[in-house]
Amino acid sequence: MKNISEYSELKLRRPVRFFLTDIDDTLTTDGQLTAQAYSALFQLSQAGISVIPITGRPAGWCEMIARFWPVVGVVGENGGFYFNYVEKKMNRWFSLSEEQQDQAKKKLKIIELDVLKSVAGARVSSDQFCRMTDLAIDFNEDVNKLPDADVQKIIKIFEGHGASAKVSSIHVNGWFGTHTKLSTSLQLLQDVFSITPAEAKEVCVYAGDSPNDEPMFNYFPLSFGVANVNDFKAQMKSLPQFISNFKSGEGFCEIVNCVVNTLRR
């Protein structure tokens, strides 16, 4: 990973048009969205850069984010869907059909029972009630942080049932289907903005903090990690190209300032 200062020295082939970002512990700090980080979203929008949150958070949250935040769309539940709100219409795209979602929920319920029986201290996330496509197991949000061995055990339980699983800074998210944060991000860019996957590499930046961001870090040459990505460095194969000096929301603001200032030079 290169220090964020090296980004300003790049000669970009095309101007950045889209800022894709994780939310938890990238945009937020200790579970809170600070005034500075929220203002940074407006800073991007005012600079002509469209913001798209890419998150593991649930459909209920994403409905609000798409409607009220200064964003042009949101990818939720690690790629289970994207929403975008245009001219008083909420457009929704899902990776799974309604029938597939119904089947997945039944299988995820079995996994839920298996995890809670097998891993002491694990809990279903408090936002599970407004999820549509995945199961989130809390290991570090509203519970005392579980040991890494227990987190790995949760992942193995998901995978043992044939589900995909990814670790964020607070949850293990599991789902059925081949979608990822990356696949649905590219789907949104293609459907809504006619940006091809190849073009996306040139006109998008991505900011994240944890292992569930690896597909994005691997794909986008202009990828950033807030400084707390170092907490997961040993667990990750794909790291961001650049790293901020500060953690969480403060690091996010640092990244935004760097991207906007480079755009203006």
N, C-alpha and C positions, 0 to 999 in steps of 0.2 A: 504494500500500500504506500502510495506517495502522499506527502503532506499536501493539504488543500492549496497551499500557496503555489504549487506547481501547475494547478489548473489554469491560472491566469496567464501562464506562458504558452498555452496551447494555441495553435493556429487552427481554428475550427473551419471545416469545409462549408458548413451551413450554420446559420444562427440557431440557437436553442429555441424551440417552440413549445415544448411540453416539459413540465417538471412533475415527475412521478415520485410519490413519496409514501413510505410506510407511516403509520401513525404512532403506535405505542412505543415509547422510549426513543422515538426518532423526532416526532413532532411534539410529543408530550414529555413532561418532566415529573417523575414520581407520580404518575397517574393523572397529572393535571395539564390542561392546555393553557399555557401562559399567554398573557396579553402580547408579549413580544413575538411569540411563535405564530399566534393567530394573525398579527399584523403583517408578518412575513408573507403569509399567503396573499394578502392584498398587495403587498409590494411586488410579488411576482405577477399578479394579474395586471397591475398598473403598468408593468414593464412590457406587457404584451406576451407573457409566457403563461400558457394555460396549465392549471394545476389539476392533477388526477391522483387522489389518495388511493393507495393499493394496500389493502389491509386484511387482517384476519378477523376483524370485527364483523358483527352480524348484520343481517338485512335491515333490521329495525333501525340500527344506528346509521346505516348507509342511506336509507331513505331520507333521514334528516340532513345528513351531510350533503347529499346531492342537491337538496332543496335550499339549504340555508347558508352553506359555506361558499366562498368565492372560488368554486371549482367547476370544471366542465364535465365531470363524470367521476365515478368512484367504482373501484373493483373491491368486492367484499368476500369474506369467508374463503380467503386464499384462492380466489379465482372461481368460486361457485357461481358468480354472476357479475354483471356490471349494471349500474343505473346511471342515467343522465337525464337531467331535468331541463327541458327547452320549451319556451313559450307556453308555460303553465301545463306542460304534459310530462309525466314521469315515464320515461322509456326504460324497460327492464328486459335484460337478456340473461338467460340461465344456461349453464353448461349442461345440465341434465333436464330431461323432459319431466313433466309433472309425475308421470308414472314412475320414472326412475328415481325421482326425489322421494316418493312414497315408499318405494322398496328400500332405498338407502336409509331412511329414518328408522325402519324396523330393525335393520341390521346394526345401525349405530346404537340403538337402545340396548341390544345384546352386549355390545362393546362397553357401553357405559356401566352396566352391571358388573362386567368382568373387571374393569379398572377399579371401581369402588371396592370390590371384594378383595382385590389383589394388592392394592397400593394404599397403605395407611396414610392418611393426611391429604390424599387427592380429593378434589371436589369438582363437580360440574360447575363451569363458570356461571356467574350470576346473570350473564347476558344470553344464556342458552335459550331462554324462552322466546327470543326474537330472532333465532337462527332458522334458516331454511334448508341448508345443504350440508352442514357439518356438525361435528361434536367438538366442543372445546372443554378440555380438562384443565382446571386451574391448578398451577403448581407454585405461583409466585405473585398473585394479585391480591386475593382476599384470604389467602391461607399463608401460613408460615412456609417459607421457601423449602421445597423438597430437595433432597440430595440428588446429584446428577444421576446416580444409579437408579433412582426411582423414576426420574424423567425418562431414562432410556428404557425402563421396564414398561412404561406407558406406551412408548412408541412401538415396542415389540408386540404388545397386546393388539394395538391397532393393526399392525402389519400381519400378525398371526390370523386375523379375521379377513385378510385380503384388502384392507383399507390403506390409503395413503396417509402419512402423518408428517407434520412439520412442527418444529419448535419455534416459538416466539420468545420474547423476554418474559412472558407471563403465563402462556398457555401452551399445551400441546393440542393442536388442531388435527382432527382426522376426518377423512371423507372418502366416499367411493366415486370413482371417475378418474380420468387422466388429466384433468385441468390443474393448472397451477396459477400462481400470481402472474407469471409471464404469459402463458397462453391466452388468458382472458384480457390482459392488458393489450396484447397485440390485436385481439379480436375487436376491442373497443376502438382502438386507433384506426383500424381498417374500416369498421362499420360506420363510425361517426365522422371521421376526419379524412378518410381515404388515404391514410398513411400506411404504406406497405411495411412489412417487417424489416426489410432492408433499410428503408428510409428512416424507420424509428431509431435505428442505431445512431443516426446522424443528428436527429432533431430533438431527441429526448435525453434528459438526465434522470437519474434515479437516486434516491436517498433512503437508506435503511440502517438497521442496527443488529440483526440477528440471523440465525440459520434459515428461517423461512424466507429470507430475502436473497438467498443464494442464486436461484434461477435468474433473478433480475441483475445481480452483480455480475454473473457470468455472461449475460447477454449484452448488456449495455456498456460500451466503452467509457461513457461518461457516467460512472457510478460513484457515489459517495457513501461513506459510512460515518455516522457520528462517532465520537471517540469511544463510546461504550461498546462498540462492535468488538473492541479488544477483549471484552469479557467472554466472547464466544469464539475467539480466534482458533483455539485448539480444536474446536468441534467442526470447523468449516473447511471445505475444500475450495470454495469460490469466494474470494474476498473482494471488496470494492476497490476500484482503482485509486481512489483518493480518500483520505481520512481527515476529519476536522480536528481542531485542537481542543474543542469543548464537547461535553456530553449532551445527549438528549436535545431538548428544545433550544438550548443555547448553541449547540453545535449546528442544529438545523438553521438557525438564523445566520450563523457564520457561512454556511453553504449557500444560502439564498443570496446573501450580500456578494459573495464571490461570483456566483453565476450572473447576477444582474449587472455587476460592475464590469464583468468581462464582455457582456452583451453591449454595453455602452461605449466601450473603448474605440 
